[in-house]
Amino acid sequence: MLVARRRELLERLAAELRSSFHVEVDVLPADLTLDPDVAHTELRLEQHDAPIDLLVNNSGSETEHAAFRERDRELLVAEVKLNALAVLRLTHAASRAMALRGAGQVINVSSGNAFYPTPGAAAYGASKAFVNSITEALAHELRGTGVSITAVCPGFTATGAQQRLGLASDAVPRFLWHEPVDVARQALRAAARGKVLATLGASEAIAASAGRHLPHRLLVLLIARAAARLEENP
């Protein structure tokens, strides 16, 4: 079951998956910043006659990149709805249905930004911190139900989001970038191993450790300087 906003892209991907892997693929066009679309997706997750065994909450992004006070308020709200509230609602629907069956997995795609405040992307970092926090809490609550949950925290991933936001991708060293297919593979491996929070490389692990242990006054200064280099798009 593929969920995203644009039906034509969903249908194209569904056709590719059917042809390459000989599997059944359904599509559900939905904008997860809109409450009715989220509710429709929840209903699909709760269907008992066609159960979903694995939910991947991968939808998430910045709607624009700017200082908080300069942001468009409606876009800011849409960003938090997508990154946090949609994850909460869909995870609630899926985990409840899975627990009744005694089996299932949820993978929440978070971000390396979840481990520290992010000046220039304040709402994005905060919404991803929410994803980590709720995942850790639910991992405890779901013990003994047969349902597992994992938050995956990749760093820079070549999705084109940076270009869309007008950020200088060249400011990031090439060795720090991940390809989406590699992130997907590592996410599935982490979930299969039962990890609750999964970083996908040495640099992400170091960043996560710094987020946990460095004084936040120093950490915010370091992150702000790194963010400023990304914003210097020639």
HELIX and SHEET records of a PDB file:
HELIX    1   1 ARG A    7  PHE A   21  1                                  15    
HELIX    2   2 ASP A   35  LEU A   45  1                                  11    
HELIX    3   3 PHE A   68  GLU A   70  5                                   3    
HELIX    4   4 ARG A   73  VAL A   80  1                                   8    
HELIX    5   5 LYS A   81  LEU A   85  3                                   5    
HELIX    6   6 ALA A   86  ARG A  101  1                                  16    
HELIX    7   7 GLY A  112  PHE A  115  5                                   4    
HELIX    8   8 ALA A  122  GLU A  141  1                                  20    
HELIX    9   9 ALA A  161  ARG A  164  1                                   4    
HELIX   10  10 SER A  169  ALA A  171  5                                   3    
HELIX   11  11 ARG A  174  LEU A  176  5                                   3    
HELIX   12  12 PRO A  180  ALA A  192  1                                  13    
HELIX   13  13 ALA A  202  HIS A  213  1                                  12    
HELIX   14  14 HIS A  216  GLU A  231  1                                  16    
SHEET    1   A 2 LEU A   2  ALA A   4  0                                        
SHEET    2   A 2 VAL A  27  PRO A  29  1                                        
SHEET    1   B 4 LEU A  54  ASN A  57  0                                        
SHEET    2   B 4 GLY A 104  VAL A 109  1                                        
SHEET    3   B 4 VAL A 147  CYS A 153  1                                        
SHEET    4   B 4 LEU A 197  THR A 199  1                                        
END                                                                             
